[in-house]
Amino acid sequence: MASMDEWIRRDEAVIWHGFTQMSCFADNEPLIIERAAGNELIDVDGRRYFDGISSLWVTTLGHRIPELDEALIEQTRRIAHSTLLGNGNRATVEFAEALGEVVPVERPHLLFASDGAAAVEQALKIAFQYWVNRGEHRRHTYLALGGAYHGDSIGSLSLGAGGFGTDLFDPLRFPVLRVPGYEDPDWAGRAVQTIDDHASELAAIVLEPLVQGASGMQTTDPDSVLQVVTRAQEAGLLVIADEVATGFGRTGALFASELSSVVPDLLCLGKGMTGGYLPMSATVANERVYDAFLGPDSSEVTFHHGHSYSGNALAAAVGHRHLELIEEWDVLVNVAERAQELAKLLDEQIKMHPAVQAIRQRGLMVGVELAPPEQGLRWGRRVCAAAVRRGVLLRPLGDVIVLVPPLTTTTDQVALLVDALGSAIEEVCG
Ligand SMILES: Cc1ncc(COP(=O)(O)O)c(C=O)c1O
């Protein structure tokens, strides 16, 4: 069997990795994963790593869940995919029915896609056309937040606050109204003021309820989210909740909107939607939005948008079973209990370290912000590399160490995660 070095060489010969400088791909000691068991990834040399980032926040119950494997195999015996453009598929109908019962959206209709960015892009276009269909042509601006991240397509990038080296695309990004993000304790006040000042030109407000994940797990309180959403809905704006990261249990509820008691007009789902098995996302629209698109066949009010793999039957079958398992296994109870344990251990073992500036947590989404004394030390990346050597896979956002363990993480795995992080910080930051 080829060694890790050999696999890395073969990898970089043919693959262009996202958000990765390929000239030093090999120097950064990447892992080439071959298989997994539960919450552990196993590399081509047979070494095991606890998946401390849920494979970029998509894995929920763990890897190779027999029930999900079975749902996938069962669906392959029927059909893998048939188009949702103008036609339907039984597996997708059944999944949409089940999801429709639990999403915090009134009388929902789901438009499926494959990535989070596509779900956001759809929401943007739906919000724009909603107002056009209603004959209100002035409402085409979006209110977005500082620190926001909604994906990498041009539309979702426009809503996002930039950064991550994407600023060079600024000439392509369309302008939005932007208020501070959750980092600013007065973000809600500023958002409410902007809604009041600009209501007649705003199509929608877009926010990540409770946690801005990619900006380093910036958190806010449910009341602030409720205050802003309420004001937006009173002013007639559409509210787009981007729950691509927070959805499917990460924050302790099935959806973070529930914790804030908000009912968005459009809800974006992705990542954990199939438990991390298959790429599937969706934009969920309420009745008010959906009805504005009804009219004569082929008329202009139709939403002329759709993706080839929209509503893929394999993904739908897995997503459906996944939703049942979240309930059957009382997964949200585990999230609440492990989140408490994690908070306690971080408080006892990590918080006092001089290199740690802040710890932010909501459920099983955590950001540990390091404070390097000077630029260029790459503490975030080096601490994560040190954690990987200790058998815990982590990936930073700048100097914020992100902890997003699977929702089925055990007490022992919480301890392993914090131990590895503590000794990695000690090794790198002294
Ligand atoms: C809140 C949020 N929205 C959208 C996206 C984009 O999702 P995807 O990477 O699947 O396109 C992300 C990805 O991290 C996200 O965190």
Ligand as a Chemical Component Dictionary entry (heavy atoms), coordinates in Angstrom:
data_LIG
# 
_chem_comp.id                   LIG 
_chem_comp.type                 NON-POLYMER 
_chem_comp.pdbx_formal_charge   0 
_chem_comp.three_letter_code    LIG 
# 
loop_
_chem_comp_atom.comp_id 
_chem_comp_atom.atom_id 
_chem_comp_atom.alt_atom_id 
_chem_comp_atom.type_symbol 
_chem_comp_atom.charge 
_chem_comp_atom.model_Cartn_x 
_chem_comp_atom.model_Cartn_y 
_chem_comp_atom.model_Cartn_z 
_chem_comp_atom.pdbx_ordinal 
LIG C1 C1 C 0 -23.857 30.246 6.865  1  
LIG C2 C2 C 0 -23.340 29.633 5.601  2  
LIG N1 N1 N 0 -24.008 29.834 4.467  3  
LIG C3 C3 C 0 -23.596 29.299 3.301  4  
LIG C4 C4 C 0 -22.446 28.555 3.234  5  
LIG C5 C5 C 0 -21.990 27.986 1.918  6  
LIG O1 O1 O 0 -22.236 26.628 1.865  7  
LIG P1 P1 P 0 -21.478 25.724 0.772  8  
LIG O2 O2 O 0 -20.047 25.710 1.163  9  
LIG O3 O3 O 0 -22.148 24.400 0.888  10 
LIG O4 O4 O 0 -21.713 26.369 -0.546 11 
LIG C6 C6 C 0 -21.713 28.321 4.397  12 
LIG C7 C7 C 0 -20.472 27.520 4.364  13 
LIG O5 O5 O 0 -19.711 27.464 5.291  14 
LIG C8 C8 C 0 -22.167 28.888 5.609  15 
LIG O6 O6 O 0 -21.484 28.711 6.756  16 
# 
loop_
_chem_comp_bond.comp_id 
_chem_comp_bond.atom_id_1 
_chem_comp_bond.atom_id_2 
_chem_comp_bond.value_order 
_chem_comp_bond.pdbx_ordinal 
LIG C1 C2 SING 1  
LIG C2 N1 SING 2  
LIG C2 C8 DOUB 3  
LIG N1 C3 DOUB 4  
LIG C3 C4 SING 5  
LIG C4 C5 SING 6  
LIG C4 C6 DOUB 7  
LIG C5 O1 SING 8  
LIG O1 P1 SING 9  
LIG P1 O2 DOUB 10 
LIG P1 O3 SING 11 
LIG P1 O4 SING 12 
LIG C6 C7 SING 13 
LIG C6 C8 SING 14 
LIG C7 O5 DOUB 15 
LIG C8 O6 SING 16 
# 
